[in-house]
């Protein structure tokens, strides 16, 4: 990267950091692209043509050239790496430039893509935007142009900006550590301050909002010391900062002078000062969202209190969350999620026009109290059991429907499913209200934007793995105290009430250890040798397909903060965390303990022997490193009830989609391949059976 080194050294020797150095000294006869202009402005750039940075900046250069031509000249000096071990670019990139008027939406068009390659659509959006897929008839995880129906030549998808982010960093007056665990609200949304840089994140529409300490321990222990300050420059809120913030948030405790002070800081005979503020106004007035600093101070008498200590010692299912109160309207039902709290981010209404994308479950009419009642035709009883899962792509959404149906068939309690909204297809989101009403459960969609300071994953599968664990403390409503994660490709055979009420013996979460009785897989059990054997020190290595999270204890022990610190340390090594969602909790057992569930709670053919299958309470279609059999092909063979569940779900899906769209869902390449393989296998079996019958007649 010789050119970059020359530019850096020339800039370092400049008399002013702000002085722009011309790049004329760089030879560019054979290594530059020049678009001359007739003005005095020349835009120059040094780019590695095969870098992702060049892929992102090139469309912007074209946009500036077209917008300012002929007054702007552009000169791009190509500065490639001299040696490449691998092709660095494996994607096609387009920039959605803002249209000149307000009557058209930004759009991009990909032409001449390879017909036979399987492609995945991915968005590269500003950090302060929450964007979701609004319209897509095809599986955006598995796009293959050769699979288009006859007469179709294009695939179309629409995306929608759903919210802007208000993020920031909270600090405590006179303290070195951030006020971790402090709960904040912004409108109906709520979150927890992380110990990682005191970071917090909340969604918002354009407008003015109160950033407030949540009623309960957070508001009892802390007050807002001064109006929020915008880290991008300027004050973050309105005059006075809200709720008696006064001049810069100054209060009587800061005044000099002696005399005995009574409660609240007043001297005898004087009226007490106004109460310290518990909120501050935040104005969201640009597409950049807001990045603010929140300065907190302790209230008198609260100097030694810990905000993470439970109120009343709660922490199990059915008990009140730390701080109490709700964070908005939601169909929580009874049990640990009750209280009318909406998902921290979930079920947003489209903020900027278009059709309504709010999809809180509708099982019966929505009541004025914010609790969505179950239809009278269902007779579920007991507290609501909360199930969490993730899925991406039509194939895994098919698995997800089967998992939901298997849970519903075996559990008599009210159920509420939680899904990460980021990767669900529009068709699945349209389908959810119908299956929820048909089978009698509730659901909510939640999301969280990956923080800019946390080391990012680039592969989609690894991003999904990370979301299963890294943001458990901030992903759900603060009123939700427990949740059970169930993999999408899992079939449940037992009543989840048993797992819901299981004693975790003080651990924040519980996993099932890997089976040890399929001896054919012994060579693949990496945790029994080398680093893992030494690190675990006799502890089991657990599978991540099923786990229970005591969210109250998880937040109270700052388990999420500890996991993020460990992740940050390990993830920068490309050889670490190969199976991120499993390796991270197992590695962190010394800091964040795991309670081991009974082995019967998860059976997987790859690792478990057939002699224990009959007692299995769940069966997971986990990958087999030996056979590498596709999951869809092996599902009917491994799980006896799978074909019937699949047929029921597919029939109901076809009925709903016929009503919604006038046509059934397009078959994915994986589904097509599995169907053709099954048909071929069935034809071979029938041919063999006919041959046997003919032989018997002879």
C-alpha positions in Angstrom: 0.0 0.0 0.0 2.8 2.4 -1.1 0.5 5.3 -2.1 -1.2 5.4 1.3 2.1 5.5 3.1 3.3 8.4 0.9 0.1 10.3 1.5 0.3 9.7 5.3 3.8 10.9 5.5 3.1 14.0 3.5 0.1 14.8 5.6 2.0 14.3 8.8 4.6 16.9 7.7 1.9 19.5 6.9 1.9 22.7 8.9 -1.8 22.1 9.8 -3.8 19.0 10.2 -6.6 20.7 8.5 -4.5 21.6 5.4 -5.5 19.6 2.4 -2.5 18.2 0.5 -2.6 17.7 -3.3 -1.9 14.2 -4.6 -0.2 15.5 -7.7 3.1 14.0 -6.5 1.6 10.5 -7.0 2.3 9.1 -10.4 -1.0 8.2 -12.0 -0.5 7.8 -15.7 -1.2 4.1 -15.6 -3.0 3.7 -12.3 -5.7 6.4 -12.0 -9.2 7.1 -13.2 -9.6 10.8 -14.0 -12.9 12.7 -14.7 -11.8 16.3 -15.5 -13.9 19.3 -14.5 -13.8 22.9 -15.4 -13.9 24.3 -11.9 -11.2 24.8 -9.2 -12.3 21.8 -7.1 -10.7 18.4 -7.6 -11.8 15.5 -5.5 -9.0 13.0 -5.1 -9.0 9.6 -3.5 -6.5 6.7 -3.1 -8.3 3.4 -3.1 -7.6 -0.3 -3.1 -10.0 -1.3 -5.9 -10.6 -4.7 -4.3 -11.4 -3.5 -0.8 -14.8 -3.2 0.8 -14.0 0.5 1.6 -13.7 1.1 -2.2 -16.9 -0.8 -2.8 -18.7 1.6 -0.5 -17.1 4.9 -1.5 -17.1 4.4 -5.3 -20.9 5.0 -5.7 -20.6 8.2 -3.5 -17.9 9.5 -5.8 -20.1 8.9 -8.8 -23.0 10.6 -7.1 -20.9 13.7 -6.3 -19.5 13.7 -9.9 -23.0 13.7 -11.4 -24.5 16.2 -8.9 -21.7 18.8 -9.3 -20.6 18.3 -12.9 -19.0 20.0 -14.7 -17.7 22.0 -11.8 -16.1 19.1 -10.0 -13.2 17.0 -11.2 -12.6 13.5 -9.8 -9.3 11.6 -9.7 -9.1 8.1 -8.2 -5.7 6.6 -7.8 -5.7 2.8 -7.7 -3.6 1.4 -4.9 -4.0 -2.4 -4.9 -2.3 -4.9 -2.6 0.7 -6.6 -4.1 -0.3 -10.0 -2.9 -3.6 -11.7 -2.3 -4.2 -15.0 -0.5 -7.9 -14.9 -1.3 -10.3 -12.9 -3.4 -11.3 -10.0 -1.0 -14.6 -9.1 -2.6 -17.3 -11.7 -2.7 -20.4 -9.5 -3.1 -22.1 -7.0 -5.4 -22.7 -3.6 -4.0 -25.1 -0.8 -4.9 -25.7 2.6 -3.3 -29.3 3.9 -2.9 -28.8 7.6 -3.6 -31.5 9.9 -2.3 -33.8 10.9 -5.2 -34.0 14.6 -6.2 -37.6 14.9 -5.1 -39.8 13.7 -2.3 -42.2 11.8 -4.6 -39.9 8.8 -5.2 -38.2 6.4 -2.9 -34.4 5.5 -3.2 -33.9 2.4 -5.1 -31.1 0.2 -6.5 -30.9 -2.3 -9.4 -28.6 -5.2 -9.8 -28.2 -6.4 -13.3 -26.3 -9.3 -15.0 -26.0 -11.3 -11.8 -25.0 -15.0 -12.2 -28.1 -17.2 -12.8 -26.9 -20.3 -11.0 -25.3 -18.8 -7.9 -27.1 -18.7 -4.6 -27.0 -15.1 -3.3 -28.0 -13.4 0.0 -29.4 -9.9 0.2 -27.8 -7.7 2.9 -28.3 -4.1 3.9 -25.5 -1.6 4.7 -27.4 1.2 6.5 -26.4 4.1 8.8 -25.6 3.0 12.4 -28.5 5.0 13.8 -31.2 3.4 11.6 -33.4 0.4 12.3 -34.5 -1.0 9.0 -36.6 -4.0 8.2 -37.7 -5.9 5.1 -41.3 -4.8 4.2 -42.0 -6.6 0.9 -40.3 -9.7 -0.5 -41.9 -12.6 -2.3 -38.7 -14.6 -2.4 -36.3 -15.9 0.2 -33.7 -13.1 0.5 -31.3 -15.6 2.2 -31.3 -17.9 -0.8 -31.7 -16.0 -4.0 -31.2 -18.0 -7.2 -32.3 -16.4 -10.5 -32.5 -19.7 -12.3 -35.3 -20.7 -9.9 -37.6 -17.9 -11.0 -41.0 -19.0 -12.3 -41.4 -19.0 -16.1 -41.9 -15.6 -17.5 -40.3 -13.8 -14.5 -36.9 -12.1 -14.9 -36.5 -10.0 -11.8 -36.8 -10.3 -8.0 -38.2 -7.4 -6.1 -37.8 -6.4 -2.4 -38.7 -3.3 -0.4 -37.2 -2.1 2.9 -38.6 0.3 5.5 -36.9 2.6 8.0 -38.8 1.8 11.2 -37.0 3.8 13.8 -34.0 6.1 14.6 -31.8 5.4 17.5 -31.1 7.4 20.6 -27.9 6.0 22.0 -25.5 7.3 24.6 -23.2 6.7 27.6 -24.3 7.1 31.2 -21.9 8.2 33.9 -22.2 8.7 37.6 -21.0 11.9 39.4 -17.9 11.1 41.4 -17.7 7.4 40.4 -15.2 5.6 38.2 -17.6 2.9 37.0 -20.7 3.5 34.9 -24.1 3.1 36.6 -24.6 -0.4 35.1 -28.0 -2.0 35.5 -29.8 1.4 35.7 -33.1 1.1 33.8 -34.1 3.9 31.4 -37.2 4.6 29.3 -37.9 6.6 26.3 -41.6 6.7 25.5 -42.8 3.0 25.6 -39.3 1.6 25.1 -37.0 0.6 27.9 -33.4 -0.6 28.3 -30.6 -1.2 30.8 -27.3 0.7 31.0 -24.4 -1.6 30.3 -21.2 -1.6 32.2 -19.5 -1.6 28.8 -18.9 2.2 28.5 -22.2 2.9 30.2 -23.8 2.3 26.9 -27.6 2.4 26.3 -29.7 2.3 23.2 -33.4 3.2 22.6 -35.5 3.5 19.4 -37.5 6.7 18.6 -39.4 8.5 15.9 -38.6 12.1 15.1 -39.9 14.4 17.9 -39.3 15.3 21.5 -39.2 12.6 24.2 -38.4 12.3 27.9 -35.4 10.1 28.6 -36.3 9.0 32.1 -35.1 6.8 34.9 -37.5 3.9 35.2 -39.8 4.0 38.3 -38.4 1.6 40.9 -34.8 1.2 42.2 -33.4 3.2 39.3 -35.4 6.3 40.1 -35.1 5.8 43.8 -31.3 5.6 43.8 -30.4 8.0 41.0 -31.4 11.5 39.7 -30.4 13.2 36.5 -27.6 15.6 37.4 -28.0 17.8 34.3 -29.8 17.9 31.0 -28.5 15.3 28.6 -25.7 16.5 26.4 -25.4 15.7 22.7 -22.0 14.1 22.0 -22.3 15.4 18.5 -22.4 18.9 19.8 -25.1 21.0 21.5 -27.5 20.2 24.3 -29.6 17.1 23.9 -32.9 18.4 25.3 -35.2 21.3 26.1 -34.7 24.2 28.5 -34.0 23.0 32.0 -33.7 19.4 31.1 -37.2 18.5 32.3 -38.6 17.8 35.7 -37.0 20.6 37.6 -33.5 20.2 36.1 -33.0 23.9 36.5 -29.8 25.7 35.5 -27.5 23.0 34.2 -29.1 20.4 36.6 -27.6 22.2 39.6 -29.2 21.5 42.9 -29.0 22.4 46.6 -26.4 19.7 47.3 -23.9 21.5 45.2 -24.2 24.8 47.2 -21.6 25.8 49.6 -22.5 26.7 53.2 -22.9 25.0 56.6 -25.9 24.4 58.7 -27.8 21.3 59.4 -29.7 20.0 56.5 -32.9 18.1 56.8 -34.2 15.4 54.3 -33.8 16.7 50.8 -31.0 19.1 51.7 -33.1 22.0 53.3 -31.9 23.7 56.5 -34.3 24.0 59.4 -36.9 26.6 58.8 -36.5 26.7 55.1 -38.7 25.1 52.4 -37.2 22.0 50.8 -35.7 22.4 47.4 -37.6 21.1 44.4 -37.2 17.3 43.7 -34.3 16.2 41.7 -35.1 15.4 38.1 -35.7 11.9 36.9 -36.0 12.7 33.3 -34.6 15.0 30.6 -35.9 15.9 27.2 -34.3 14.5 24.1 -35.1 16.0 20.7 -34.7 13.7 17.6 -34.6 16.1 14.7 -32.3 14.6 12.1 -31.7 11.3 10.2 -28.6 10.8 12.4 -30.6 10.0 15.5 -29.0 11.1 18.7 -25.9 10.2 20.6 -26.0 11.7 24.1 -24.3 11.7 27.5 -26.4 11.1 30.5 -24.9 12.2 33.8 -26.5 10.7 36.9 -26.0 11.4 40.6 -27.1 9.5 43.7 -30.0 10.7 45.8 -29.3 11.5 49.5 -29.0 8.3 51.6 -28.5 6.1 48.5 -24.7 6.4 48.4 -24.1 2.7 49.2 -27.1 1.2 47.4 -26.7 -1.1 44.4 -29.3 -0.6 41.7 -29.0 -4.3 40.7 -30.1 -5.6 44.1 -33.6 -7.2 43.7 -36.6 -5.5 45.2 -38.1 -8.0 47.6 -35.5 -10.7 46.6 -37.4 -11.6 43.4 -35.9 -13.3 40.5 -37.8 -16.4 39.5 -40.7 -16.8 37.2 -43.9 -15.1 38.1 -42.2 -12.5 40.3 -42.0 -8.8 39.8 -39.1 -7.5 37.7 -36.5 -5.2 39.2 -38.1 -1.8 39.6 -41.6 -2.9 38.7 -43.9 -1.2 36.3 -44.4 -1.6 32.6 -42.7 -0.2 29.6 -45.6 0.1 27.3 -48.5 -2.0 25.9 -48.1 -5.6 25.1 -49.9 -8.9 25.2 -47.9 -10.3 28.1 -50.6 -12.6 29.5 -50.2 -13.9 33.0 -46.9 -14.9 34.6 -43.4 -13.3 34.6 -44.1 -11.2 31.5 -47.2 -9.6 32.9 -47.6 -5.9 33.4 -48.4 -4.5 30.0 -44.8 -4.1 28.9 -44.1 -3.9 25.2 -40.9 -5.4 23.7 -38.0 -3.1 24.3 -37.8 -2.5 20.6 -40.5 -4.8 19.3 -43.7 -4.2 17.4 -42.9 -0.7 16.1 -45.4 1.1 14.0 -43.9 2.3 10.7 -42.7 5.8 11.5 -42.5 7.3 8.1 -45.6 6.4 6.2 -46.6 3.3 4.3 -48.6 0.4 5.6 -48.8 -0.4 9.3 -46.1 -2.9 10.3 -47.1 -3.2 13.9 -47.6 -6.9 14.6 -48.3 -7.5 18.3 -50.1 -10.8 18.5 -53.9 -10.6 18.1 -55.5 -13.6 19.7 -58.9 -12.1 20.2 -59.6 -8.4 20.5 -57.1 -6.1 22.2 -58.3 -4.9 25.5 -58.1 -1.3 26.9 -55.7 -2.5 29.6 -53.1 -3.5 27.0 -53.3 -7.2 27.8 -54.4 -9.3 24.8 -56.9 -12.0 26.0 -56.9 -15.5 24.6 -59.9 -16.6 22.6 -62.6 -18.3 24.7 -62.3 -21.4 22.6 -58.9 -22.1 24.2 -58.7 -23.4 27.8 -55.0 -22.8 28.7 -54.3 -22.4 32.3 -51.5 -21.2 34.5 -48.8 -18.6 34.0 -47.6 -17.6 30.6 -44.5 -19.5 29.3 -42.2 -17.4 27.2 -40.3 -19.0 24.3 -37.6 -17.3 22.3 -36.2 -18.3 18.9 -34.5 -17.0 15.8 -34.8 -17.9 12.2 -33.6 -16.6 8.8 -34.7 -17.7 5.4 -37.9 -19.6 4.3 -36.4 -23.0 5.1 -35.8 -22.2 8.8 -39.1 -20.3 9.0 -40.7 -23.6 7.9 -38.8 -25.4 10.8 -39.9 -22.6 13.1 -43.6 -23.2 12.4 -43.2 -26.9 13.2 -41.4 -26.1 16.5 -44.1 -23.7 17.5 -46.8 -26.3 16.8 -45.0 -29.0 18.7 -44.7 -26.7 21.7 -48.3 -25.8 21.6 -49.4 -29.4 21.3 -47.6 -30.5 24.4 -48.0 -27.4 26.7 -51.3 -26.5 28.4 -50.1 -23.1 29.7 -50.6 -19.9 27.8 -47.7 -19.3 25.5 -45.9 -16.3 24.1 -43.2 -16.5 21.5 -40.5 -13.9 21.0 -38.7 -13.6 17.7 -35.8 -11.4 16.6 -37.3 -9.2 13.9 -34.1 -8.5 12.0 -34.2 -11.6 9.8 -37.8 -12.6 9.5 -39.3 -12.5 6.0 -42.3 -10.3 5.3 -44.3 -13.4 4.5 -43.6 -14.9 7.9 -44.5 -11.7 9.7 -47.8 -11.5 7.7 -48.4 -15.2 8.6 -47.8 -14.8 12.4 -51.1 -13.2 13.4 -53.0 -16.0 11.6 -51.2 -19.0 13.2 -51.3 -17.3 16.6 -55.1 -17.0 16.4 -55.5 -20.5 15.0 -53.4 -22.3 17.6 -53.9 -19.9 20.6 -50.6 -18.2 21.5 -49.2 -14.7 21.6 -46.0 -13.4 20.1 -43.9 -10.3 19.9 -41.1 -9.2 17.6 -38.0 -7.6 19.2 -34.7 -6.2 17.8 -31.5 -4.5 18.9 -28.9 -2.7 16.8 -25.3 -4.0 17.1 -23.4 -1.4 19.2 -20.7 0.4 17.2 -18.0 -0.2 19.9 -18.5 -4.0 20.0 -16.4 -6.1 17.6 -18.7 -6.9 14.7 -19.2 -10.2 12.9 -19.4 -10.1 9.2 -21.0 -13.5 8.3 -24.8 -13.6 8.7 -24.8 -16.9 10.5 -22.3 -15.8 13.1 -24.3 -12.6 13.6 -27.4 -14.7 14.3 -25.4 -16.8 16.8 -24.3 -13.7 18.6 -27.8 -12.4 18.9 -28.8 -15.5 20.7 -26.6 -14.5 23.7 -24.9 -11.1 23.6 -28.0 -8.9 24.2 -30.3 -11.0 26.4 -30.3 -8.3 29.1 -31.5 -5.6 26.7 -33.5 -7.4 24.1 -36.6 -8.1 26.1 -39.0 -5.9 28.1 -37.7 -5.1 31.6 -40.8 -6.8 33.0 -39.9 -10.2 31.5 -38.1 -12.3 34.1 -37.6 -15.6 32.3 -37.5 -17.0 28.8 -36.7 -20.3 27.2 -34.7 -20.4 24.0 -35.7 -23.2 21.5 -33.9 -23.7 18.2 -36.1 -23.3 15.1 -35.2 -26.8 13.9 -36.3 -28.5 17.1 -39.4 -30.6 17.9 -40.7 -30.5 21.4 -42.2 -33.6 22.9 -42.7 -32.6 26.6 -44.7 -30.0 28.5 -42.5 -26.9 28.7 -44.1 -26.1 32.1 -41.6 -28.6 33.6 -38.6 -26.7 32.2 -40.2 -23.3 33.1 -40.4 -24.2 36.8 -37.0 -25.9 37.0 -34.7 -24.7 39.8 -31.5 -23.3 38.2 -29.7 -23.3 41.6 -28.7 -19.7 41.4 -27.3 -19.8 37.8 -28.5 -17.1 35.4 -29.1 -19.7 32.7 -29.2 -23.5 32.1 -28.1 -25.6 29.1 -28.1 -29.3 28.3 -24.7 -30.9 28.1 -23.7 -32.7 24.8 -24.6 -36.4 24.7 -21.8 -38.8 25.2 -23.3 -42.1 24.1 -22.9 -42.1 20.3 -19.5 -43.6 20.1 -19.3 -43.2 16.4 -18.8 -39.4 17.0 -16.0 -39.7 19.5 -13.4 -38.3 17.2 -15.5 -35.1 16.7 -15.9 -34.3 20.5 -13.3 -31.5 20.5 -14.1 -30.5 24.1 -12.6 -33.8 25.3 -9.1 -32.8 24.2 -6.6 -30.0 24.0 -7.5 -26.5 25.1 -11.1 -27.2 25.8 -10.4 -30.2 28.1 -8.0 -28.1 30.1 -10.2 -25.0 30.2 -13.4 -26.7 31.2 -11.6 -28.5 34.1 -14.2 -31.2 34.4 -17.2 -29.1 33.6 -19.4 -30.3 30.7 -19.6 -28.7 27.3 -23.2 -27.7 26.6 -25.2 -27.5 23.4 -26.9 -24.1 22.6 -30.1 -25.5 20.9 -32.1 -25.2 24.2 -31.6 -23.1 27.2 -33.5 -21.4 30.0 -32.6 -17.8 31.0 -33.5 -16.3 34.4 -33.5 -12.8 33.0 -33.9 -11.2 36.5 -30.8 -12.9 37.8 -29.0 -12.4 34.4 -29.5 -8.6 34.7 -28.9 -8.5 38.5 -25.5 -10.3 38.1 -24.5 -8.2 35.0 -24.0 -11.5 33.1 -24.6 -9.7 29.8 -21.8 -7.3 30.5 -19.4 -10.1 31.4 -20.3 -12.1 28.3 -19.7 -9.0 26.1 -16.3 -8.3 27.7 -15.2 -12.0 27.1 -16.6 -11.9 23.6 -14.7 -8.7 22.8 -11.5 -10.3 24.0 -11.9 -13.5 22.0 -13.7 -12.5 18.8 -10.8 -10.5 17.4 -8.9 -13.8 17.0 -10.3 -15.5 13.8 -9.5 -18.9 15.3 -11.6 -18.3 18.4 -15.4 -18.9 18.9 -15.8 -21.2 15.9 -19.2 -22.1 17.2 -20.0 -18.7 18.7 -23.3 -19.4 20.4 -21.9 -22.5 22.1 -18.2 -21.6 22.6 -18.9 -18.3 24.3 -21.2 -19.5 27.2 -19.1 -22.7 27.7 -15.8 -20.7 27.8 -17.4 -18.2 30.2 -18.5 -20.8 32.8 -15.9 -19.6 35.3 -17.4 -16.1 35.3 -21.1 -16.8 34.3 -22.1 -20.2 35.7 -24.3 -22.7 33.8 -26.7 -25.0 35.4 -26.7 -28.3 33.5 -30.2 -29.5 32.5 -31.0 -33.2 32.6 -29.8 -35.0 29.5 -33.3 -36.0 28.5 -34.1 -32.4 27.7 -32.3 -32.5 24.4 -31.6 -35.4 22.0 -29.6 -35.1 18.8 -28.9 -37.9 16.5 -25.4 -36.7 15.8 -24.2 -37.0 19.4 -26.8 -39.2 21.2 -27.3 -42.9 21.0 -30.6 -44.4 19.8 -31.1 -46.1 23.2 -31.9 -42.7 24.8 -34.2 -41.4 22.0 -37.4 -42.7 23.5 -37.0 -40.6 26.7 -36.1 -37.4 24.8 -38.2 -34.4 25.6 -37.0 -32.4 22.6 -35.3 -33.6 19.4 -32.9 -31.2 17.6 -31.9 -31.5 13.9 -28.4 -30.5 14.7 -25.7 -30.7 12.0 -23.9 -34.0 11.6 -20.2 -33.3 10.9 -19.7 -36.9 9.7 -22.6 -37.3 7.2 -23.4 -33.7 6.5 -27.0 -34.8 5.7 -29.3 -31.9 4.9 -31.7 -31.2 7.8 -34.8 -31.2 5.6 -33.9 -34.6 4.2 -33.2 -36.2 7.6 -36.1 -34.6 9.5 -38.7 -37.3 8.6 -36.3 -40.1 9.3 -35.2 -38.8 12.7 -38.5 -37.4 14.1 -41.5 -39.7 13.7 -44.1 -37.0 14.1 -42.3 -34.5 11.8 -44.1 -35.5 8.5 -47.5 -35.0 10.1 -46.6 -31.7 11.7 -45.0 -30.5 8.5 -48.0 -31.5 6.4 -50.4 -29.7 8.8 -48.3 -26.5 8.9 -47.8 -26.4 5.1 -51.5 -26.9 4.5 -52.4 -24.1 6.8 -49.7 -21.9 5.3 -51.0 -22.5 1.8 -54.5 -21.6 2.9 -53.4 -18.3 4.6 -51.1 -17.3 1.7 -53.8 -18.0 -0.8 -56.1 -15.6 1.1 -53.3 -12.9 1.6 -51.6 -13.0 -1.8 -53.7 -15.2 -4.1 -50.8 -17.7 -4.4 -48.7 -20.0 -2.3 -45.2 -19.3 -1.3 -42.4 -19.9 -3.8 -40.4 -23.0 -3.0 -36.8 -22.4 -1.8 -33.8 -24.1 -3.6 -33.2 -26.2 -0.4 -36.8 -27.3 -0.3 -36.8 -28.0 -4.0 -33.6 -30.1 -3.7 -35.0 -32.0 -0.6 -38.3 -32.6 -2.3 -36.7 -33.9 -5.5 -34.4 -36.1 -3.5 -37.3 -37.5 -1.5 -39.3 -38.1 -4.7 -36.3 -39.9 -6.3 -35.8 -42.0 -3.1 -39.5 -42.9 -3.0 -39.6 -43.8 -6.6 -36.6 -46.1 -6.1 -38.3 -47.8 -3.1 -41.5 -48.3 -5.1 -39.5 -49.7 -8.0 -37.7 -52.1 -5.7 -41.0 -53.1 -4.1 -42.5 -53.9 -7.5 -39.4 -55.9 -8.4 -39.8 -57.9 -5.2 -43.5 -58.6 -6.0 -42.7 -59.6 -9.5 -40.0 -62.0 -8.2 -42.5 -63.5 -5.8 -44.9 -64.2 -8.6 -42.2 -65.8 -10.7 
